[in-house]
Amino acid sequence: MPTMDHDVELLVIGSGPAGQKAAIQAAKLGRRTAVVERRQVGGVCVMSGTIPSKTLREAVLHLTGFTQRGIYGQSYRVKEEITIDDLRVRALDVIRREVDVIRDQLGRNRVMLLEGSARFVDPNTVEISRNGSEVRRMGADNIVIATGTLPSRPDTVAFDDRTIFDSDGLINIDRIPPSLVVVGAGVVGIEYASIFAALGTKVTVIDMRHRLLDFCDGEIVEGLQHHLRDLGVVFRLGETVAGVEALDQGALVILESGKRIAADAVLYSAGRQGATEDLNLEAAGLKADDRGRVKVGPDYRSVVPHVFAVGDVIGFPSLAATAMEQGRIAALHAFGQEVRTTHGLLPIGIYTIPEISFVGKTEEELTGTSTPYELGISRYRELARGQILGDSHGLLKILVSPEDRRLLGVHVLGTGATEVVHIGQAVMGTGGTLDYLLDTVFNYPTLAESYKVAALDAQNRINATTRFTS
């Protein structure tokens, strides 16, 4: 039951994707709700992360004519001399529109928006301040921490936001660098590496791990890496960065192996920290781990039952789509509502060039748990739609249980991967089997048709195994 002495029934700290959805869900339940935001509505996602980086990617694909080169030749360009202003104007327009949409959604749902920094006073009260001065205190029955993350900035890296950037600051670069070193081959690092490579920048990727994106399907990652090498990207995997120094005309990356790599700019994207340092979590009975993250249970409750945490601040997968769902679920749990969700079927989308997206299990995971499976593959170059688009490298892979014919995983590399994956997600979420894909008629020519081709491939493999074992 709500405690009427408190100002609101749900207080959300942070207005990124997780915070927005938590607040709006609570408001839809008729609960008094407020959101505290210390910067701009939308948080890092809108201002320097997801929205601007994906808009930058779209602008690059358009202006370079990249996706049409397979048809019109490698020299094809929509605009010959592309400047950073050409790219930024589109990003700024999208950011402005997205901020307006978020403000409108919060306003229409009567969510109170409070500008300032939040700091716990006790488990049910936060102090809201601006410019170091307290503005007000807000009491709440339930509190959702959705503060997101900040880029790690080690002392060994001489960040100057001129030639050496973190992942939030790169969007403010004042030129397209002829050469770029990307330190950290995680999602953000590899996305920016592919974007700048498509612009013609000479890109070097450095990571201490020996494999890119180790949570993705190995064959899909191999395809991405092969494509990036075709764009001239050099990979230095298994290497540890000892330091990054600023130079008059660029920067110098020093590796522990003794290698020294000079470039016009460096993106340091090796890890992020939960933005919890200023929250005074101890006053709420909480403690963050060494990376600033808040530990939660499956219902996103912290060790303090009425305090929840969602989004990037709780760690992997740290994606906007999953953060939104976490926020919604947390609000439902906060008010004892029934929660229905497709556990384990959250899609992962990575906006590299080309895109990667998947849902369900990878081959490595199934092999590790001794789960029998068969695979089916469709290659875009064998689809009429793939030829029309000029995408010769894309592919879709489905993993199928030979026992009950359920789909166990769907993995896509190529044009529209983050859209195409949702067909497989829907089939998996409704308990569909290989037979649904075999019997369904897909529009022609479409990329969706790849499911039919992959299903036929999987069926042929199953039939072959049956013939040999019967």
Buried (B, 14 or more C-beta within 10 A) or exposed (E): EBEEEBBBBBBBBBBBBBBBBBBBBBBEBEBBBBBBBBBBBBBBBBBBBBBBBBBBBBBBBBBBBBBBBBEEEEEBBEEEEBEBEBBBEBBBEBBEEBBEEBBEBBEEBEBBBBBBBBBBBEBBBBBBBEEEEEBEBBBBBBBBBBBBBBBBEEEEBBBEEBBBBBBBBBBEBEEBBEBBBBBBBBBBBBBBBBBBBBBBBBBBBBBBEEBBBEBBBBBBBEBBBEBBEEBEBEBBBEBEBBBBBBEEEBBBBBBEEEEEBBBBBBBBBBBBBBBBEEBBBEBBEBEBEEBBBBEBEEEBBBEBEBBBBBBBBBBEEBBBBBBBBBBBBBBBBBBEEEEEEEEEEBBBBBBBBBBBBBBBBBBEBBEEEEEEBBBBBBBBBEBEBBBEBBBEBBBBBBBBBBEEBBBBBBBBBBBBBBBBBBBBBBBBBEEBBBEBBBEBEBEEBBBBBBBBBBBBBBBEBBEEEEEEEE
